[in-house]
Amino acid sequence: MRRPALYIALLSAAVLAACNGGYFGVESDDNGNGGGNGATSDAQGLWTGTTSDRYTFALLVTPTNDVWGLSYDESANTAFRLFRGTGALTGKNFTGTGKTYASGASGTVTTGTVTGSVTTASAFDGNLPNNLTFTTNFNSQYNTAVPLSDYAGTWEGRDSSGARLVVTLDGGGRITATSTVPGKPDPCAINGALSNGANSKNYTILNLSFGGESGCAANVATQSMQGVGVRVADAAGTAQPLLLLEATNNGQTAGWFAYARRRAVATGS
């Protein structure tokens, strides 16, 4: 039986569209959230993994596309490098431009770019300055804001000067901290506060002020700095939560960063 010409035309168009990667020529993302051939992934989130020089790497992309990347190694007592910048996403392709802050008392600052490929709420892999690469997965803790009261306690770790860091936080987010910088006659006094981040996500806004040169590293002494703080619980429940602190001064000419574990509270027998 002869089929109507309109039916044949519609069937041919459907077959052609399917052969070209989907209806209307747009491929769906692997997880159904966009990406590929013009659809857009979402880079927002906390991404955790490693760098090609074998450091642990935590990358925070905020709802306003501010980018904070921290590499560190707890086993080696090292907070190694900070990247701060602003990002933009085209399809799955992410580009963040900003500055890299090296560890050490001088804290060398260089202009740099972070690039990568993003699959929404799944994976973010790419390139860092200094010919490094990173591989990360989405950390679902990003989607649940942690109350400031959950930051309360004493935290111990290392900061970007190489100093041992002790941070005390009260239930309202107020910070009192000291770091013992090698070669300095006094401890470096650090004071400040955390406040809730945007959109009920798991990061905080960080404001810090540093003491003088008798105790603090030269690049942060007497500085006021702004940044972010993130509390990350141990998924296995075998270790105390981790606190990541990242900040730069207003002109972004100096940076300070640190990791710390919350000190366990002794319980009675």
C-alpha positions in Angstrom: 0.0 0.0 0.0 1.3 3.5 -0.8 2.2 5.5 2.3 1.4 9.2 2.5 4.3 11.4 1.5 4.1 13.4 4.8 4.6 10.1 6.8 7.7 9.2 4.8 9.2 12.6 5.2 8.7 12.6 9.0 10.2 9.1 9.3 13.2 10.1 7.2 13.9 13.2 9.4 13.7 11.1 12.6 16.2 8.5 11.3 18.6 11.3 10.1 18.4 13.0 13.5 19.2 9.8 15.3 22.2 9.1 13.1 23.5 12.6 13.9 23.7 12.0 17.7 20.1 12.5 18.9 17.0 14.5 18.1 17.8 18.1 17.1 21.5 17.0 16.7 22.2 17.4 20.5 23.9 14.7 22.5 22.9 14.3 26.1 25.5 14.3 28.8 26.6 11.0 30.4 24.5 11.8 33.5 21.7 13.6 31.8 22.7 17.1 33.0 24.0 18.5 29.8 27.4 18.6 28.1 28.6 17.7 24.6 27.7 19.5 21.4 26.7 22.8 23.1 24.9 21.6 26.2 26.5 22.9 29.4 27.8 21.0 32.5 27.9 22.6 35.9 31.4 23.2 37.5 30.0 24.3 40.8 31.0 22.1 43.7 33.7 20.7 45.9 36.0 18.4 43.9 38.6 16.2 45.6 41.4 14.1 44.2 45.1 14.2 43.4 47.6 16.1 41.3 50.2 14.7 39.0 52.9 15.5 41.5 51.0 13.2 44.0 49.5 15.8 46.3 46.0 15.7 47.6 43.9 18.3 45.7 40.7 20.1 46.7 39.0 22.3 44.2 36.1 24.6 45.2 34.0 26.3 42.5 31.4 28.5 44.2 27.9 29.5 42.8 29.5 32.7 41.5 32.3 30.8 39.7 35.1 31.8 42.2 37.8 29.1 42.0 39.9 28.0 45.0 42.3 25.1 44.5 44.5 23.7 47.3 47.2 21.0 47.1 48.5 19.5 50.3 50.0 16.3 51.9 49.1 15.5 55.5 51.6 12.6 55.6 54.4 15.0 54.7 53.2 17.9 56.8 52.9 20.1 53.7 50.4 22.7 52.5 51.9 23.1 49.1 50.1 25.4 46.6 47.0 27.6 46.3 45.2 28.7 43.2 42.6 31.5 43.3 40.8 32.7 40.3 37.5 33.2 38.4 36.1 30.6 36.1 33.9 30.2 33.0 32.3 27.2 31.5 31.5 26.5 27.8 29.8 23.1 27.4 32.0 20.8 29.4 35.1 22.9 29.0 36.2 25.0 32.0 38.8 27.8 32.1 39.8 29.6 35.3 42.2 32.6 35.3 43.9 33.8 38.4 47.0 33.5 40.5 49.0 30.7 42.1 50.5 31.1 45.6 53.5 28.9 46.5 54.3 27.7 50.0 57.2 29.1 52.0 57.8 32.3 54.0 58.0 34.4 50.8 54.9 32.9 49.1 55.9 33.4 45.5 52.9 34.6 43.4 52.5 33.9 39.6 49.7 34.4 37.1 48.1 31.1 35.9 45.2 29.3 34.4 43.3 26.2 35.3 41.6 24.3 32.5 39.6 21.1 32.5 36.6 19.0 31.5 33.6 18.8 33.8 30.8 16.2 34.1 28.2 17.7 36.4 28.3 16.3 39.9 30.7 13.5 38.8 34.2 14.3 37.6 36.4 17.3 36.9 39.9 16.6 35.4 42.3 19.1 33.9 45.5 21.1 33.9 47.1 23.4 36.5 49.9 25.9 36.2 53.5 24.6 36.3 52.7 21.7 33.8 50.6 19.8 36.4 47.4 17.9 35.9 44.7 17.0 38.3 42.0 14.3 38.6 39.0 14.9 40.9 35.6 13.5 41.7 32.6 15.5 43.0 32.3 15.5 46.8 28.6 15.2 47.7 29.2 17.0 51.0 29.2 20.2 49.0 25.4 20.1 48.8 24.7 20.1 52.5 25.7 23.3 54.4 27.5 22.6 57.8 26.3 24.8 60.7 29.0 27.0 62.1 28.6 25.2 65.4 30.0 22.1 63.7 33.3 23.9 63.2 33.7 24.4 66.9 36.8 22.9 68.5 40.5 22.9 68.2 42.1 22.0 64.9 45.8 21.2 64.2 47.7 21.1 61.0 50.2 23.1 58.8 50.0 26.4 57.0 51.7 27.6 53.8 54.7 28.9 55.7 55.5 25.4 56.8 54.5 26.3 60.4 52.6 24.1 62.8 49.1 25.6 63.1 46.6 25.4 65.9 43.1 26.9 65.3 40.4 27.3 67.9 36.8 28.0 66.6 33.8 28.8 68.8 30.2 27.9 67.9 29.7 31.3 66.2 32.6 30.9 63.8 35.2 33.1 65.6 38.8 32.1 65.0 41.8 32.3 67.3 44.9 30.7 65.9 48.7 30.5 66.2 51.3 29.2 63.9 55.0 28.6 64.8 57.0 29.9 61.9 60.5 28.5 61.6 63.1 31.2 62.5 60.7 33.6 64.1 61.1 34.5 67.8 57.3 34.7 68.5 54.2 32.7 67.4 52.2 34.2 64.6 48.8 35.4 66.0 45.9 34.9 63.6 42.4 36.2 64.4 39.2 36.2 62.3 35.9 34.6 61.6 33.9 32.2 59.4 30.5 33.1 58.1 28.1 31.0 56.0 28.6 30.8 52.2 26.0 31.2 49.5 23.0 29.0 48.6 23.2 26.7 51.6 26.4 25.0 50.3 29.2 23.5 52.3 31.7 26.3 52.4 32.2 29.4 54.5 33.5 32.9 53.9 36.8 33.5 55.7 38.2 36.8 57.1 41.6 36.9 58.8 44.0 39.3 60.3 47.7 38.5 61.0 50.1 39.7 63.6 53.5 41.4 63.1 56.8 40.3 61.6 58.2 39.1 64.9 56.0 36.0 64.5 54.4 35.8 61.1 55.9 35.0 57.7 56.9 38.1 55.8 54.2 37.8 53.1 51.3 37.7 55.6 52.6 39.9 58.5 50.1 42.7 59.4 47.9 41.6 56.5 44.1 41.3 56.3 42.9 38.5 54.1 39.7 37.1 52.7 38.9 33.7 51.4 37.0 30.4 52.1 36.9 27.7 54.6 35.6 24.1 54.1 34.9 21.4 56.6 35.1 17.9 55.2 34.0 14.9 57.2 35.8 11.6 56.9 33.5 9.4 54.8 34.6 6.2 56.6 34.2 7.8 60.0 37.7 6.7 61.1 39.3 10.2 61.3 38.4 13.6 62.6 37.0 16.2 60.1 39.3 18.1 57.9 39.4 21.9 57.8 40.7 23.7 54.6 41.5 27.4 54.9 42.4 29.6 51.9 42.8 33.3 51.7 44.5 36.2 49.9 44.8 39.9 50.6 42.7 42.5 48.8 45.2 43.1 46.0 45.8 39.3 45.6 49.5 40.0 46.0 49.9 37.5 48.9 48.1 34.3 50.0 47.9 32.0 53.0 46.5 28.5 53.2 46.3 25.6 55.5 44.9 22.2 56.3 44.0 21.0 59.9 42.3 18.1 61.6 40.0 18.6 64.5 41.6 17.5 67.7 39.6 14.6 69.2 37.8 15.4 72.5 38.8 13.1 75.3 35.9 11.1 76.7 35.6 9.8 80.3 36.1 6.2 81.1 
